[in-house]
Amino acid sequence: MKIDTTSKAIDFWFNDHYAEMLNVLARLVEVRSVAGAKSPNEPNGRGPLIALATMAQIMREYGIEINNFKNSVITADMNKKEPVLGILAHLDVVDAGDGWDSEPFRMKMKDGKLIGRGVMDDKGPAVAALFAMRAAMDIFPRMSKGCRLIFGSAEETGSEDIAAYLKENKLPSNVFTPDADYPVINFEKGRYAPEFSKVFEKADGARVVSFTGGDIMNKVPEKAEAVLAGVSMGKAMECCEGIAGTEFSVSEEDGLTTVTARGRSAHAAHPETGVNAQTALIAALAKMPLYGGGYDAVRALARLIPHGDTEGNALGISMNDEKTGNLTLNFGVLSIGETYVKGGLDLRTPMGASDDNVRAPLEKSFSAEGFRVSGSMVPCHYTPEDSPFIKTLLSVYEDYTGLKGECLAIGGGTYVHDIEGGVAVGCEMPVTDHFIHVANEWISIDELVTSAKIFTRVIIDMCM
């Protein structure tokens, strides 16, 4: 290591403060910071704003001065020196969903693990960054350069918070986000999140009365529900048979039949690891004796995105790149009423994807079925492996883990996707599934403390 006594000082500091760090994380997990109705004072909804306010209060309790950007982003500087390092984390979370073994918004400690929504994505890493900055200030109070913490509240809905912040503020020259995997992610796939819609006349007779699917693009929906008129329970259940990986239930009330599908959630960057209840229910409905515009839309969607097609094969847009892998497609959002359908997709695109070979053919296919489509493509993000910043990050990672440090390419887009020179660092250790975006999300106490130590050392090495 660069300075062995520094590592010992970091160890001693966290021996004294790790329990306090867990208590702070528990306070943040209790905030259900899921995107909600927007207003001028709550640009990303009530929950995300409360999370920002809670973190701001915590930092004020430690004597740290806070800057608030339009109730959407808060920042804090380590000292009054010009910051050369920025650590960017988010305090919003996806909703809990089903299948938890404990209350998702009350952090639970069990067998050395912390369990709760946000403990890994991204409140735990945010708290690790806060305590890292405190540790660095206590150990070396007279560092010659500055570090800035940047906490946002809309990463899960498209990072519009940081986009707005960047229009009026300059970031430090080196930025990392602790919102992905170790060792260092320097290459991210592009993203295309088209939205589609269609309107039609209200029908009579056997029809789709309503369909409620997912409500967030970047999550595989684990539940979907359709209310039908003119279809018996027996016929509905018959049409649900043989659809892979999905549990169906059927009920009847007031002459209407409700069909509920349950699959398995996953992050949109890896839709193949989940079971999309929405596409499963579409496949079942497409076999039923229904009529009207809603049914026409269902059958069209069953052709365009068949259940289990997570690579865009039916749309003719599947592709692969050796470094960045396959194109992936998540059908994340869908709502159908008696006169409309609207929905959205989340595609992660490899090198070589373009308007000509992805957006244009997708729009053509949807338009041919009567849908209106909107959305633009975001290119891949790349930071060269030989940058001094990345070399520092890899060196510190190797020192603290004993594992080989290397750069990775991923399908998920991180908070630094649109930040030149930005990279993602942790907090997920290699070959570990922390159930991000699904039930029983967790991080081990050891991993959280190790990450905080890594971040402390990076701050010191970059700012001395």
C-alpha positions in Angstrom: 0.0 0.0 0.0 1.0 3.6 -0.5 1.0 4.5 3.2 0.5 1.5 5.5 -0.1 3.8 8.5 -3.0 5.3 6.6 -4.7 2.0 6.2 -4.3 1.3 9.9 -5.8 4.6 10.7 -8.8 3.9 8.4 -9.3 0.5 10.1 -9.2 2.1 13.6 -11.7 4.8 12.5 -14.3 2.4 11.2 -13.9 0.1 14.2 -15.2 3.1 16.2 -17.9 4.2 13.7 -19.3 1.2 11.8 -22.2 0.7 14.2 -23.1 4.4 13.8 -22.9 3.9 10.1 -25.5 1.1 10.3 -27.8 3.3 12.3 -27.7 6.0 9.7 -28.5 3.5 7.0 -31.4 2.2 8.9 -32.8 5.8 9.1 -32.6 6.2 5.4 -34.1 2.8 4.6 -37.2 3.7 6.6 -37.9 6.4 4.0 -40.1 4.9 1.1 -38.3 7.0 -1.5 -40.1 5.7 -4.5 -40.8 8.2 -7.3 -44.3 9.7 -6.9 -46.5 12.6 -8.1 -44.4 15.6 -9.0 -44.9 19.2 -8.0 -42.7 22.4 -8.1 -41.5 21.7 -4.5 -41.3 17.9 -5.0 -39.8 17.5 -8.4 -39.4 13.7 -8.1 -42.2 13.0 -5.6 -42.7 13.2 -1.8 -40.6 10.1 -0.9 -37.4 11.0 -2.8 -37.6 14.6 -1.3 -37.9 13.2 2.2 -34.9 11.0 1.6 -32.8 14.0 0.5 -34.1 16.0 3.6 -33.2 13.0 5.9 -29.7 12.8 4.5 -29.3 16.5 4.7 -30.3 16.5 8.4 -27.9 13.6 9.1 -25.0 15.5 7.5 -25.9 18.7 9.4 -25.8 16.7 12.6 -22.1 16.0 11.7 -21.5 19.7 11.0 -21.3 19.3 7.3 -22.6 22.2 5.2 -25.2 21.3 2.6 -26.2 22.8 -0.8 -29.7 22.0 -2.1 -30.3 22.1 -5.8 -34.0 22.6 -6.5 -35.1 19.9 -4.0 -33.6 17.3 -6.4 -29.9 17.0 -5.6 -27.9 17.9 -2.5 -24.2 18.3 -2.3 -21.5 18.6 0.4 -17.9 19.5 0.1 -15.1 18.0 2.2 -13.4 21.3 2.7 -13.3 24.7 1.0 -10.7 23.5 -1.6 -11.6 23.0 -5.2 -13.0 19.5 -5.5 -11.0 17.1 -7.7 -13.1 14.1 -6.8 -16.9 13.6 -6.9 -18.9 10.7 -5.5 -22.3 10.5 -7.0 -25.0 8.3 -5.3 -28.8 8.2 -5.3 -31.4 8.1 -2.5 -34.4 7.1 -4.5 -35.3 3.4 -4.8 -37.6 1.2 -6.8 -40.8 0.0 -5.0 -40.6 -3.1 -2.9 -42.7 -5.5 -4.9 -43.8 -8.9 -3.5 -42.0 -11.8 -1.9 -40.1 -10.2 1.0 -39.4 -12.2 4.1 -39.3 -9.0 6.2 -40.6 -5.5 6.0 -38.7 -3.9 3.1 -38.6 -0.4 4.5 -37.3 -1.4 7.9 -33.7 -2.6 7.8 -33.2 -6.0 9.2 -29.8 -7.5 10.4 -29.5 -11.3 10.1 -26.4 -13.5 9.8 -24.1 -10.6 9.1 -26.4 -9.2 6.4 -28.4 -6.0 6.1 -31.8 -6.6 4.4 -34.1 -3.9 3.1 -34.9 -1.9 0.0 -32.0 0.4 -0.8 -29.3 -1.2 1.4 -27.4 -2.0 -1.8 -29.1 0.2 -4.4 -28.1 2.9 -3.4 -28.6 4.1 0.1 -26.0 1.7 1.6 -23.3 2.9 -0.8 -24.4 6.5 -0.2 -23.9 6.1 3.5 -20.5 4.4 2.9 -19.5 7.5 0.9 -20.6 9.9 3.6 -18.7 8.0 6.3 -15.7 7.8 4.0 -15.6 11.5 3.7 -15.9 11.9 7.4 -13.1 9.4 8.0 -10.8 11.1 5.4 -11.4 14.5 7.1 -10.7 13.2 10.6 -7.5 11.3 9.5 -6.1 14.1 7.2 -7.9 17.3 8.1 -5.5 19.4 5.9 -5.8 17.8 2.5 -4.8 20.1 -0.3 -7.7 19.2 -2.6 -11.4 18.8 -2.2 -14.0 16.1 -2.5 -17.7 16.6 -3.2 -20.6 14.3 -2.3 -23.5 14.5 -4.7 -26.7 12.8 -3.7 -29.6 12.6 -6.2 -33.2 11.5 -6.1 -34.2 10.4 -9.6 -31.7 7.8 -10.8 -34.3 5.0 -11.0 -36.5 7.1 -13.3 -33.9 8.2 -15.8 -31.4 10.4 -13.9 -33.3 13.6 -14.8 -32.1 15.1 -11.5 -28.4 14.9 -12.6 -29.3 16.1 -16.1 -30.9 19.2 -14.6 -28.0 19.7 -12.2 -25.4 19.5 -14.9 -27.1 22.3 -16.8 -26.2 24.8 -14.1 -23.3 23.1 -12.2 -19.8 21.8 -13.1 -18.7 18.4 -11.7 -15.2 17.7 -10.4 -12.8 16.3 -13.0 -13.0 12.8 -11.5 -16.3 11.2 -10.6 -17.4 7.8 -9.6 -20.7 6.3 -8.6 -20.9 3.5 -6.0 -24.0 2.1 -7.8 -22.8 -1.0 -9.7 -20.1 -3.7 -9.5 -16.5 -3.9 -8.4 -13.7 -3.6 -9.5 -14.4 -0.6 -12.0 -17.0 -0.2 -14.7 -15.7 2.0 -17.5 -17.9 0.7 -20.4 -21.7 0.9 -20.3 -24.2 -0.1 -23.0 -26.4 2.4 -24.6 -30.0 2.7 -23.8 -33.2 3.1 -25.8 -36.5 3.5 -23.8 -39.3 4.0 -26.4 -42.8 4.7 -25.3 -45.9 3.7 -27.3 -49.6 4.4 -27.3 -52.8 3.8 -29.2 -56.4 4.9 -28.9 -59.5 3.2 -30.1 -63.3 3.1 -29.7 -64.9 1.5 -26.7 -66.1 -2.0 -27.5 -69.0 -4.1 -26.2 -69.2 -7.8 -25.5 -66.2 -10.0 -24.8 -63.3 -7.5 -24.3 -60.4 -6.3 -22.2 -61.8 -3.9 -19.7 -58.4 -3.1 -18.1 -54.8 -4.3 -18.0 -52.4 -3.2 -15.3 -48.8 -4.2 -15.7 -45.4 -2.8 -14.7 -45.0 0.9 -13.9 -41.3 1.4 -14.2 -39.1 0.9 -17.3 -36.0 -0.6 -15.7 -37.6 -3.5 -13.8 -39.0 -6.7 -15.1 -42.6 -6.7 -13.8 -43.4 -9.6 -11.5 -47.1 -9.0 -11.5 -49.8 -8.2 -14.1 -53.6 -8.2 -13.9 -56.3 -8.1 -16.5 -60.0 -7.6 -16.0 -62.1 -9.2 -18.8 -65.8 -9.1 -19.8 -67.4 -12.0 -21.6 -64.8 -14.7 -20.7 -65.6 -17.5 -18.3 -63.2 -18.5 -15.5 -62.7 -21.9 -17.1 -61.8 -20.6 -20.5 -59.5 -18.0 -19.0 -57.6 -20.6 -17.0 -57.4 -22.9 -20.0 -55.7 -20.1 -22.0 -53.1 -19.6 -19.2 -51.9 -23.2 -19.3 -48.4 -23.9 -20.6 -46.9 -20.4 -20.3 -43.4 -20.9 -18.8 -42.4 -19.7 -15.4 -45.7 -18.0 -14.5 -48.3 -18.6 -11.8 -51.9 -17.6 -12.8 -54.9 -17.1 -10.7 -58.5 -16.4 -11.9 -61.4 -15.0 -10.1 -64.9 -13.7 -11.0 -67.0 -10.9 -9.6 -70.0 -8.9 -10.8 -69.8 -10.6 -14.2 -66.2 -9.7 -14.8 -63.2 -12.2 -14.8 -59.9 -11.1 -13.3 -56.7 -12.9 -14.4 -53.5 -12.3 -12.4 -50.1 -13.4 -13.5 -47.1 -13.6 -11.2 -43.5 -14.0 -12.5 -40.1 -13.0 -11.1 -38.7 -9.5 -11.1 -35.2 -8.6 -12.3 -33.2 -5.5 -13.3 -33.9 -4.4 -16.9 -30.2 -4.8 -17.8 -30.7 -8.6 -17.3 -34.3 -9.3 -18.2 -33.4 -12.9 -19.1 -32.9 -13.6 -15.4 -36.5 -12.8 -14.5 -39.9 -13.9 -15.7 -42.0 -11.1 -17.1 -45.6 -11.5 -15.8 -46.7 -8.8 -18.2 -45.7 -10.6 -21.4 -47.0 -13.9 -19.9 -50.4 -12.4 -19.4 -50.4 -10.9 -22.9 -49.6 -14.4 -24.3 -52.6 -15.8 -22.3 -55.0 -13.1 -23.4 -54.0 -13.4 -27.0 -55.5 -16.9 -27.0 -58.9 -15.8 -25.6 -62.1 -15.2 -27.6 -62.0 -11.4 -27.2 -62.8 -8.5 -29.5 -62.3 -4.7 -29.7 -59.3 -2.4 -29.9 -57.8 -3.5 -26.6 -57.7 -7.1 -27.8 -56.2 -6.1 -31.1 -53.5 -4.2 -29.2 -52.8 -7.3 -27.0 -52.5 -9.6 -30.0 -50.1 -7.1 -31.7 -48.0 -6.9 -28.6 -47.9 -10.7 -28.4 -46.5 -10.8 -31.9 -44.0 -7.9 -31.4 -42.6 -9.0 -28.0 -43.4 -12.7 -27.4 -43.1 -14.0 -23.9 -39.5 -14.9 -23.2 -38.1 -12.8 -26.1 -35.6 -10.5 -24.2 -33.3 -9.8 -27.2 -35.7 -8.3 -29.7 -35.7 -11.3 -32.0 -39.4 -10.8 -33.1 -38.7 -7.2 -33.9 -35.6 -8.1 -36.0 -33.3 -6.0 -33.9 -31.2 -8.6 -32.0 -27.5 -8.1 -32.1 -24.3 -8.8 -30.3 -20.9 -7.2 -29.7 -17.9 -9.1 -28.2 -17.2 -6.5 -25.6 -20.6 -5.3 -24.7 -22.7 -8.4 -25.3 -26.2 -8.8 -26.5 -29.0 -6.3 -27.0 -31.5 -6.8 -24.2 -35.2 -5.8 -24.2 -37.4 -5.4 -21.2 -41.1 -4.8 -21.6 -41.4 -2.8 -18.4 -44.6 -0.7 -18.5 -48.1 -1.4 -19.8 -51.6 0.0 -19.1 -54.7 -0.8 -21.1 -58.1 0.8 -20.6 -61.3 0.6 -22.7 -60.2 3.2 -25.1 -56.4 3.3 -24.9 -53.2 1.4 -24.5 -49.8 2.9 -23.4 -46.6 1.3 -22.5 -42.8 1.5 -22.6 -39.7 -0.6 -23.2 -36.2 -0.6 -21.9 -33.5 -1.7 -24.3 -29.8 -1.9 -23.5 -27.8 -1.6 -26.7 -24.3 -2.8 -27.5 -21.6 -1.1 -29.6 -22.8 -0.9 -33.2 -26.5 -0.2 -32.3 -27.9 2.9 -34.1 -31.0 4.6 -35.2 -30.8 2.7 -38.5 -30.6 -0.8 -37.0 -32.6 -0.5 -33.8 -34.8 2.6 -33.5 -36.1 2.7 -37.1 -37.0 -1.0 -37.4 -38.7 -0.9 -34.0 -40.7 2.2 -34.8 -41.7 0.7 -38.2 -42.9 -2.6 -36.6 -45.0 -0.7 -33.9 -46.4 1.8 -36.4 -47.5 -1.0 -38.7 -49.7 -2.2 -35.8 -51.2 1.3 -35.3 -49.1 2.4 -32.4 -47.5 5.8 -32.0 -43.9 5.6 -30.8 -41.5 8.1 -29.3 -38.0 8.0 -27.8 -34.4 8.6 -28.7 -31.3 6.5 -28.3 -28.5 7.1 -25.7 -25.1 6.0 -26.9 -22.6 3.8 -25.0 -20.4 5.4 -22.3 -16.6 4.7 -22.2 -13.7 6.0 -20.1 -10.2 4.8 -21.1 -8.7 2.2 -18.9 -5.3 4.0 -18.7 -6.6 7.1 -17.0 -4.7 7.9 -13.7 -8.1 8.0 -11.9 -8.9 4.4 -12.9 -5.4 3.3 -12.0 -5.9 4.7 -8.5 -9.3 3.0 -8.1 -8.0 -0.4 -9.2 -4.9 -0.2 -7.0 -7.0 0.6 -3.9 -9.5 -2.2 -4.7 -6.6 -4.7 -5.0 -5.2 -3.6 -1.7 -8.4 -4.0 0.2 -9.7 -7.2 -1.4 -6.7 -9.1 -2.5 -8.5 -9.6 -5.9 -7.3 -8.6 -9.3 -8.5 -5.2 -10.3 -9.8 -4.9 -13.9 -12.2 -2.8 -15.9 -15.6 -4.2 -16.8 -18.3 -3.5 -19.4 -22.0 -3.8 -18.3 -25.5 -3.7 -19.8 -26.9 -1.4 -17.1 -26.6 2.3 -17.4 -25.2 3.9 -14.2 -25.5 7.4 -12.8 -22.3 8.5 -14.6 -23.4 7.4 -18.1 -23.6 11.0 -19.3 -20.6 12.2 -17.4 -17.3 12.4 -19.3 -14.6 10.5 -17.5 -17.0 9.0 -15.0 -16.9 5.4 -13.8 -18.9 3.1 -11.5 -17.1 1.5 -8.5 -18.9 -1.0 -6.3 -20.5 -1.8 -4.1 -21.4 -5.3 -5.4 -18.5 -7.7 -5.0 -17.8 -10.1 -7.9 -20.0 -13.2 -8.3 -22.5 -12.1 -5.7 -26.2 -11.5 -6.2 -27.6 -8.9 -3.9 -31.2 -9.1 -5.2 -31.2 -5.6 -6.7 -34.7 -4.5 -7.7 -36.2 -7.7 -6.3 -37.3 -9.0 -2.9 -34.9 -9.4 0.0 -32.2 -6.9 -1.3 -29.2 -7.2 0.9 -25.6 -6.3 1.6 -23.2 -7.9 4.1 -21.9 -5.6 6.9 -18.4 -6.6 6.0 -18.9 -5.6 2.4 -20.4 -2.2 3.4 -17.5 -1.5 5.8 -14.9 -2.6 3.2 -16.5 -0.3 0.6 -16.4 2.6 3.0 -12.7 1.9 3.6 -12.0 1.7 -0.1 -13.8 5.1 -0.7 -11.9 6.6 2.2 -8.5 5.6 0.7 -9.5 6.8 -2.7 -10.5 10.2 -1.2 -7.1 10.4 0.6 -5.1 9.3 -2.4 -6.8 11.7 -4.8 -7.0 14.7 -2.5 -3.7 14.7 -0.5 
